Amino acid sequence: MTRSTRPTYVLGTGLSHDGSACLIKDGRICVAIEKERITRRKHDGGNDSDAVSYCLQAEGITIDDVAAVVQNENFGMLVGADTWYRGPRVVKGTNVPLVSISHHLAHAYSAIGASPFDEAAVLIIDGCGNAYDDCMDLEGCTLPETPPEKLRHLFYEKDSYYRYAQGQLRPVYKDFSEGGYVLKQYPLRPGSTMHSIGGMYLAASTYVFAGFEDPGKLMGLAPYGRPGQHDFPIFDLKDGRVFVRYDWMERFTRPARNKTDFKERFQEHADFAWWVQREVERAILYVVNHRYEVAPSDNLVYAGGVALNAVANRLIRTQTRFKNLFIQPAAGDNGLAVGCAYYGWLEVLKRERVKATGSSAFGRHYRRDELEAAVKQHGEHLKEEPVEDVSRRTAELLADGKVVGWFQGGSELGPRALGHRSILADPRQPQMRDFINSKVKFREDFRPFAPSVLREDCSTYFDCDYESPYMILVAPVRPEWRSRLPSVVHQDNSARIQTVTEEVSPAYYRLLKDFKAVTGVSVLLNTSFNRKGMPIVETPADAIRFFLSCALDALVLEDRLFFKTATEAAVDLPLDKLLLERLKPALERNAEETRTIGGVYELRLSGVRTFTLDLSRPQPTVYEGRGTPDVVLSLSESDFQRLYNDPSEAMALFGEGKISASGDLQRALQLQRIFRMS
């Protein structure tokens, strides 16, 4: 009798915002994906079938080949009521065991599973976890406050601390907070949890940027601020706990309403960001230092949304008693599926831990025929240059001042492109930052770009004696290099670095080596292959469409190099250009017809950006931001592009459920007439 060699699979799935799925094969991740990469809707979450199907198809298996499924949903355990969760689910209706675990526990297992340590402290800090009555990790840990029995469903995890040793994770200290002011429409109030660091940071980011899109933008804005403009604390820090003070918030009554408002009051918002960032750093360090005293360790493993604050992370690395720090690259809710999968392997199946390789590139690899099909679809707009050595040729193009889209292997899990789905440029070119922000990324001009550097050369350019493989640690740029690498040096002379090794990223490592051979510098500007409001590209077709829609000079797809033909068409223009530079003038030219249509239309695109079309005035207006609409229409950015390119698709989009409308539904039917004018 021969022993079966069939692999053992465990599936993890996250049902929060920023949904994801992760498939473990014999103890190691074989594929993982964020839902937004597939649906092209930023921060897409909820139903997990798209992400689960992606993982199963990539591995060539079905759900029945999986030994266990583990899930987490942020506000409930979904033990029995999950046959239909915002749609039908692939994981239901089978004989595969389905296990639910609580939020911070999932974060903790994601961090341990990805880390290199055999023994470590584990810290989770985020905006909001599961409610007290759902938590599975309370036994044996210190609780500084136990919620009243009848209100335990209203108190949520805000930070948790564990010890991992001898293959076991043990809870040490957990802090909870009552629910916040999510139903109150105050200009500045933490939402889901009253006293969480993450909730406060998100509230501040929303106040400045009017949306959930990327709280990390506040960190990028902070260096433009001035110290001393606000002289009162955000937090009370006592007895090892963090409490958000509410006595100062009523002073802030002027949130940024739109892009114009933000620009006109830039310094005011920058001063606010500087103050919030410093206060958040103070609170994080207080928690880290207190937890060390409770249960010390040389090693700290860190996850939760707050762990993406790269500036605070350097302070943990350099100003606390922990000697080594590992931060889960998908630290936010997009990493929950990873933790669920590891929990399934270690705790449900009781298998031994298999050390991770350090890579976060868990997306599927696209076959040669899939790449070729995508190229043929846009063949008239692409011109291929035959090359024997695509890495060396790309290095030469970068040194010549070209901006290159770089598509290699499987996509990275997490918010950072690390050399698989990247936009690359020469950091020595002083114009690159403004050019890429305005002509490629279509985002705010203050936002910095990160450098990738060969690990062995890191200390040459940066005051950094530690690895930063996931671009979530900052370091000062050495004075002699600040003027020589201007496009990756931020306002405070720091940079959010990525250290690159051959073992983890062989193709990207070789490119950096080739760039060094051409220029003498082993640093590249590296930013994610997307634009503002768009998920990072996943497929070759995504990459090509984006390449043709912006000012990228060249596109590398695996070992093939493409340029644009002289007559290429912008097939996927950014929202600002479509609405403000094309549709708005068209409506103004047809003012009489627009008055006949009338009404105020609010377009909510991908849940991230909102535009208002006001056709009720003598002169129609279009602007980014909210108005007083007659009808609200919600759709994804890609479906908006489909509608704009072919207005006759409007009824089909409504029929497919891809446009949802509330308010005056008769007005909604005027979309086709409105977009025909452009």
Secondary structure, 3 states (H helix, E strand, C coil): CCCCCCCCEEEEEECCCCCEEEEEECCEEEEEEEHHHHHCCCCCCCCCHHHHHHHHHHHCCCHHHEEEEEEEECCECCCCCCCECCCECCCCCCCCCEEECCHHHHHHHHHHHHCCCCCEEEEEECCCCCEHHHCCCCCCCECCCCCCHHHHHHEEEEEEEEEEECCEEEEEEEEEEEECCCCCCCCCCCCCECCCHHHHHHHHHHHHHCCCCCCHHHHHHHHHCCCCCCCCCCEEEECCEEEECCCCHHHCCCCCCCHHHHHHCHHHHHHHHHHHHHHHHHHHHHHHHHHHHHCCCCEEEEECHHHHCHHHHHHHHHHCCCCEEEECCCCCHHHHHHHHHHHHHHHHCCCCCCCCCCCCECCCCCCHHHHHHHHHHCHHHEEEECCCCHHHHHHHHHHCCCCEEEECCCCECCCCCCCCEEEEECCCCCCHHHHHHHHHCCCCCCCCCEEEEEHHHHHHHECCCCCCCCCCEEEEECHHHHCCCHHHCCCCCEEEEEEECCCCCHHHHHHHHHHHHHHCCCEEEEEECCCCCCCCCCCHHHHHHHHHHCCCCEEEECCEEEEECCCCCCCCCCHHHHHHHHHHHHHHHCHHHHHHHCCEEEEEECCCEEEEEECCCCCCEEEECCCCCCEEEEECHHHHHHHHHCHHHHHHHHHCCCCEEEECHHHHCCHHHHHHCC
